[in-house]
Amino acid sequence: MNRSADTQTPPDFSHLLAVGEVREAERLAVARLEKDTSDPEARAVLARLCLLDLDGEAAREHLALAAPSESPCMRLAQAGMAAIEGDDARAHQLFSEVLAADASAVEARFGVGISLARLGRLPEALVELRRAAGDVPESGQLRYHLGRCELEAGETEAAVASLGEAVKLDPFLPDAWVAFARVASLTGQAERAAEILEEGLRVLPGQMLLQTELANLRIVLGQAEEGLAGLQAVAEAAPDHPDAAANEALRRVALGEVSEAIEFCLTKREDGVWGASLARALADAYEAAKDPESALVAYAEASALDPSDWQAPNNMGLVLLSLGKSDQLPLAVEVLEQAHHRAPSQLEPLLNLALVYARMEHFETAIHLARHVASFELGAQHPVHDQAMRLLRALGGSMDGPSVPNSKPS
């Protein structure tokens, strides 16, 4: 669908975005701003495009420059802004308002589904996401997010099917390849996960996220030399990229060069090469150096730099637990709950929460959490399943009982 900038009919930006004509929507929005710099529809479109790139600051600037508007396009932009800021209740409200006015608004339905998932209302979220995916069956993005939600709900087989469909529909979506590989690994199929990542790299050769995931997976599979070489190759290909630098730091830690890894991270920060992944790598290096206090500071920085990162608060909770100080256990609970909220499909934060609650002698909550983790289809030999079962037995619990965990101690 192509529209000229001087057409008499205003462009339907939502339609352009829904069918993937992102660049056309951007071109038309920029053309409209040349006539009116406060055009609310144009500003809303550009804000939504910034949000697709997770650039909340630029999106916020566009919304601040827009004239007042209650249009669906503006509400979608405001809803996306609320979502990226972590205000899921506000995002749900705004997406719902757009959907109530137009039941065919797929983007709004998708937003409702994602915000419901983040609010922990998974059954409702799945209804909305499945309907959105049915409305746009050619969308790999929708299948990807549906698969992630299915995984969070414990519907592993459905997640495998959805994520497999996502990479077929949109093979140029690296996040979908990684999620597909991770669900395979989560179900004990690490070799299959490596095959998935290799297939993704044939489509996206040199893609950093896929290369890093594959290198780390090879280390897990015992192919340390090959995995470390992969991390080194990523770092050499993009020496000024924070993620690539983080790979190099972690490679040095794996080789036992801990002080060198710390110095490398600090030098990169001085040079202006910094980000959440590199801060987390620095924290890992401090942990390896037996400096938990410095590790906590670095994990806290990594968590603040990337509100979607679950590993930094998860690792921070583990460090607090390892210190063995009872007055720090409530903080461990707080950061582990944050990790779970950021990535509900990841079971490690829940297992670690169970460990913390057990240490706090809130045994009923610890049993609920351990039982919930053990109930997922991971396979009896999966380390997370094994740890959950061992904790459950140690606490005198069993698999009989409710599988939904309590979020607070009894």
N, C-alpha and C positions, 0 to 999 in steps of 0.2 A: 504494500500500500504506500504510494508516494503522493505527497501533497506539496504544493509549492508554498513558499513563505507568504505570497500575496493572495492566496485563495480567499474567496469571500466567505467560505464556511470555516469557522474556527476548527483547528485540528482536534481530534479526539485523542488526547494524550494517553489516557488510560488504555485505549484500544491499542495504540502504537506500542506501549510498554508490554501489554498483555501478549501480543503476538511476537515480541522480541525485537521490534524495530527501534532499538535503543538509540542508535546514532541519528536516525531520522527525527525522533522525539527531541533529542538534544539540539539538533540543528534548528528546528522550528522554534524551540524555546529561546535560543540565543537570538534568533531573528526578531522575535516579539520583544525581547528586552531592549533591542536597539531603538524601538519606538516608545517603549515605556519601561523604565528600569524597575518599576515597582509592580509590574504585571504579576498578579498573584498566581495565575495558572503556570506561567513560565517559571517563576521562582520555585513553585511547588514541584514541578517536574525536575528541575535541576537539583533540588534538595533530595528528591527520591533517587536520582542517579548517583548522587554523592553517597547516599546511604547504602546503595548496592556495593560501593567500594569501601564501606565501613568508615567513611570519612565524616564523622559526626560534626566536627568543627565547621567544615565547609557547608554542610547541610544547614546547620544552625544559622550561619551567615545569610544564606539565601532566604530562610524563613523570616529572619529579622528585617530584611529589606523588602519583603512582600507587603503589598497593601492588604488590609483586612479582607478575609474571605472565609466563607463557610462551605465552599464547594467540596464535592467528593475528593477531587484531586488534592486540595489543601489538607483535608482531613486525613487522607492516606499518608501524606508527607508528615503530618504531625504525629500520626500513629507510629510511623516508622522511626521518627525521632524518639518517641517515648520508649519504643522497644530497644533501640540501641543504647539508651540511657538506663535500661534495666527497670523501667516503670511499666511492668507487664500489665497491671490492672488498668492503667491509663490507656495503654496500647489496645487492650481488649475492648475497652469502652469505645474508642474512636473507630476501630475497625468494625465493630458491631453496628455503629451508627450508619456507616457507609453501606453495610450489607443490608440493614433494615430498609434503607431507601432504595436499594437496587439488589435484589436477590441474585442477579446474574454477575455481580462484581467479583470475579474470581480472585483478584488480588486481595480484596477485603476478606473473602472467605479464607484464603490462605493465611492472612494475618490473624484472623480469629483463631484458626487452628493452632498456629505457632504460639500465640499468647496463652491459649488454654493449656498447651503442653507445658509452657514455662511456669504456669500457675499450678501445675500438678494435677490438672483435670484431664488426664490422658484419654479416658473413654470418649469424652466430648470432643477432644482434639482430633482423635482418629476419625470420628464421623465427618468433621469439617474438612480435614485434609484429604480423606478418600473421595469426598464429593468434589473438591476442587480438582484433584487429579483426574477424576472422571470427566469433568467439564473441559479440561485441557489435556487429553491423553498423550499429546505429543511433547509435553513438558518434562524434560529430565530433571529440572530443578524441583518441581513438585514431587516427583517420585523420590528424589533424594531426601527431601525433608520428611515425606511420609515414612520412608524407611527408617530414618533416625527416630521418629516418634514411635514406630512399631517396636523398635529395639528397646526404647525406654519403657514401653508397656510390657516388655517381656515376650512379645510375639516374634520370636527369633526367626522362624521360618518365613513369616510374612516379610520381615525386614530383609532377609536374603533375597527374596523375590523382587521386592521394590527397588533395592539398591542395584541388583543385577539389571533391572529394566532401566534404571537411571543412567547407567554407563552406556547402555545401548542407545538410548534416546539422545544423550548428550555426552559423547565420549571425550569432549574437550573440557569437562568439569572435573578438575583434579580432586576436589573435596569428595565427590561421589566415589571415585576410585579408592581413595583412602578409607572412606566409611565402609565400602564393600569389603575391602581387605581386612579391616578391623573386625567386622562381624564374623568373617571367616576365622580369624585368629581367636576371637572370643569363644567360638564353639569348638576350639581345639584343632582347627585345620590351618596350622601355621604355614605348612607347605603350599596349600591352596592360596593363602593370603599372599605369599611371595609371587605366585603365578599371576594373580590379579594385578599386583603392582607392576610386574614386568610387562603385562599386556597394556596397562595404562601408559607405561613409558614408551611403548612402541607407537602409541597415538600421540603422546606428548613428550618427545625425546628431550632430555635435559631438564624436565620440570622439577624444580627444587624440592617441592613438598613430597612428590612421589619418590624421588631419589633418596631423600632423608628417611622416609618411612621404610623403604626397602632396606637401606643400610642398617637401620636399627633392628629391623626384623631379622636380618641375617645374623646379627650379633646374638639375638635371643635364640636363634636356631643352632647356635654353636659355631657359626661360620664367622668367627671374630675377625680374622685377617681380611676377608672379603668385605665385611661390614665396615670396618675401620677405614679401608681403602675407599669405600664409597663416600663416607663422611668427609674424608680428605679431598676427594674430587669435587664435592659440592663446595667446600670452602675455597678451593683454588679457583673455581669457576666464577665466584662472586665474592671477592675478598672484602668488599665494602658493604655487603648485605648483612644485617644483624643475625638473620637466621643461619646464614652460611657460617658466620663467625662463631655462632653458638655450637654448630656442628664441630668446628675445629677445637673449641674448648672442651667439649665432651669427649672428643677423640683423645685429647691429651690426658684427660682424667682416666679414661679407660686404659691408657698405656702406663698409668702410674705417675705421670708428669703433673702432679697436682699443683705445686707452686708455680710451675710454668703456665698452667691453665688459668690460675688466678691472675697472674701478671698480664697474660694475654687479654683477659676480659677487661681489666682495669685500663689497659692501654687503649683498647678499642673505645671504651667510654670517653677517655680523654680526647680521642680523635673524632668524636661525634658519631661513631658507629654504635648505636645502642637501641635496645628494644626489649620487649618482654622475654623473648626466647634467650637472649644473651644474659639478661639479669637472672633468669632461672638457671642457666648454665653456670653462672658465677656462684649461685647458691649451692648447686650440686658440688662444685669444686670446694667450697668452704666446708660442706658436709664431709667430703673425702679427707679434708685436712683436719677433721675433728674440731672445727670451730663453729658450734651450733648457733652461737649468738649472731655471728656475721651472716650465717646462712639464713636465719630468720629475717634479718633486715633485707637481704637480697630477694628472698621469696616474697616478702611484703611488697617490695618495689615491682617485681614481676607481675604480681597479682593486680596492682594498681595500673600498670601500663597496659594490660590487656584484660578487660572485664569479661572476656569469653574464655580465658585460660583457666581450666580446672586443676591442672597439675600443680601450679604454684601454691594455691591454698591447701591442696591435698598434702603436698610434701611438707608444707609449713605445719600442718596438724600433726604429722608424723614426728617432726622434730620436737614439737612441744610435748608430745607423748613420751618420746625417748628421754627427755630431760628428767622425767619422774617427779616433777613438782606439782603437788595437788592444786595449788592456787592458779596454775596455768592451764589446767584441764578444761575449764569453761571456755577459754579462748580457743583451745583445740577444737571443741565442739563447734564454736562459731565459724571457724575457717573451713572445717570439713563440711558443714552444712552449706556454706557458700560454694564449695567445690561441687557438691551434689546438685545445687540449684543451677550452676553453670552448665553441667553436663549430666543430666539425670540418667543417661544410658550407661555411664561409667559406674561400675560396681565397687571400685576400690575405695572411694570416699565413704560409702555406706559400710563397708567392712571395717574401715578404720574408725568410723564412728562407733561401731559396735565395740571395738577394742577400748576406745576411750570411755564409753559408758560402763564397760565392765570394770575398768580401773577406778571409776567413780562409784562403783558398787550399785549402779542402777541396773541391776541384773535383768529385770523384765524387759526393759528397752533394748539391752544388748542382745537378748535372746531373739526378740522380734526382728531386729536388724539382721542378725546372722542367719536366721531362718529365711528371711526375704532374699538375701543374697544367694543362699544355697538353693533356692527354688528355681533359679534361672537355668535355662538349658545350656549349661556350659560343658557338661561331661564330667564324670567323676574324677578324671585325672587333671582337670584344669586347676591351676594353683589357687585361683580365687575361690573356686568351689571347695577345694580341699581345705583351705584355711577357714572358710566359713563353717564347714562341718566340724572341724576340730575345735573351733571356738564354741560352737553349739553344744558339743558333747562335754567340753570342759565346764560349761555353765550349767550342765544338768538338763539341757533342753533337748528337744527332738523336732523332727519335721512336722509333727502333728500340731496344728494350731493355725491362727491367722497368718497370712503371708504378707500383709501390708504392715510396714514398720510404723511404730510410734515415733513421732519426731522429737518428742521431749521425754525426759525421764519421768517415771511414775513416782 
